[in-house]
Amino acid sequence: MTGERRGQASVEGDLGQVVVAFDVGGSFVKAGLVAVRSGMVLGDVRRRPTPAGAAPEAVLELLVTMAGELSTAGPIGLAFPVVAKNGVAWTAANIDKRWIGMNVQAHLQARLQRPVAFLNDADAAGVAEMTLGAGRHRGQGTVMVLTLGTGIGSALFVDGRLLPNTEFGHLEVGGREAEHRAAARVRTDRGLDWVEWACEVNVVLDAYHALLWPDLFIVGGGVTENWEHFGPLLNSRAEIVRAAFGNDAGLVGAAMAAARLGGAC
């Protein structure tokens, strides 16, 4: 066994399976090593700007490069801002439309020669939160996980079971798509202060509650680093909590999905 593989075996013995995971967004591509049993991200999360336009070839090349920088064997998790079914992307939110109809899972597996778990990014975040995070004790009722970033991602759980590929960020609220009102990028693009932006988020939460009557909203995304500025301003008839994994939830959930693949492509 090489020194690198001995080191990996030692880490996995201490922490359980360690998986490389990616979370691709409209603005950044993140990669990290995740100890699946605990949800711990080991070391620093690697963060690179998403190639201009998020064209398929450029993004795939970046994923291959970043995978080569993280020395593990075994399956890889890929969280992506699309409706993901059987490895195929069926939408393209905030990324190049040429992704639509592409078997992303097969393309990346062929390049890496490793199994790849491919799933919607908000679903990945939701799986992490419901398994080990803020929703881990919510086995009953309806939970809605929202990721506020370049857009709004949504993951819906009923009695602990995921309804995959919901796209509530595109629901029309007051004549505009929800994510055009209340995504984190809207705050910076429009120069809104925290109070103004929280008011927009509350309008969207009201619309979601009127349709789904969730018992709990779990709010995630990079903006949760500033939770103290806007979290107390959010209100709903449902309980609202911050995502335990914050902006790492997509990575953690993607790693969990990859761990379920086992070793075979």
C-alpha positions, 0 to 999 in steps of 0.5 A: 500500500502506498503512503498516500493510500495508507494515510487515506485508510488511517483517516477513514478508520478514524472518521468513517468513509471520506468522499470528495464532493462538489457543489456547483453554483451559478457563481462558484464551484466548491469542492471538499473532502467530507467524512460522511458519518459525521458530515464534517468537511475536512480541511478547507473547502476549495472554491473557484469561480464558475467559468463564464457562462457555466458552459458544460466543457469548461465546468467539467474540466474544472471538476476534473482538475479539482478532483485531482487536487483532492487525493481520495479514491472511490465515489464522488458526489456532485450537487448541481443547480438542475432538475436531476433525474437518472444522471440527466440534467433537465433544467439549467437554472443560472447556468448554460442551457446546453446542460439540458438533456446531458447525462452529466453523471455519465460524462463525469464518470467517464472522465474520472473513471469513478462512480458519481452521484448526481443530484439537485443542489438544494436536494443535497443540502436538504439531505444533509440537514435532515440527516445530521443537521437542523432537521435531524429530529424532524421525522414527522411533518413537512420541512422546507429547506431553502438555499439562498444564493445566486437563486433560490433552491428548495428541498421539500420533506414530508415525514422525513421523505424527500420529494426530489427536484422541487423548483419553488425558486421559480414560483411567481410571487407578486408578479416576479419569480421568487428568486428574482425577489429574494435570492441573496444575489438580489440583495447585492445587485439591488443594494438592499439593506438587511431589513429591506431584503428580509422583507422580500424573503418574508413575502416569499415565505408567506407564499410558500406557506400558503401553498404547502403549510410547512412546519419548519423552514430551514434557511441555508446558503452562504448568506447565513454567515450573516444570520445575525443581520437578517435571521431575527427579521424573518417571520412566518407561521412556520418555525424558521431556523438556520441551516446547521451546515450553512454553505457546506450543506450541498457538499455534505449531502452530495457526499452522502449520496455518493457514499450510497453508491458503493464502489461500482460505476 
